[in-house]
């Protein structure tokens, strides 16, 4: 397993970039605009992690800006921790067998979400490209929130 990023929701891109980049000294290494999902993802690296962040995509801070205004309360502005795994299906099966609820199954062969005992959301991402869709994952419903 490899640490990838931590996601934090933001309400103002310019204000946030001023804080994270201009004041804290982080650097934007990647940006994704998703019209269908109506969000922008901005990935930042700390100065000493900049090369690794550009080359391997980790370790990064993901700022998520949702285009439709939303007020975040109760920790909703903190999103999740993300880890890359060698085999998403094996990892989820091992977790399930150990009693962990798979909140968002890896239906797409790429991404799953689970929660820690303290309710922290963890995103698990398949290393490399997505695996072929497979059962029981492809038809498994979401459980709770992630």
Secondary structure, DSSP 4 states (H G I P E B T S, - for coil): -EEEEEEEEES-HHHHHIIIIIIT--EEEEEEEETTTTEEEEEEE-GGGHHHHHHH--SEEEEEEESS-----TTTTEEEEEEEES-HHHHHHHHHHTT--EEE--TTSSEEEEE-TT--EEEEEESSSPPPP-TTGGGPPP-S--
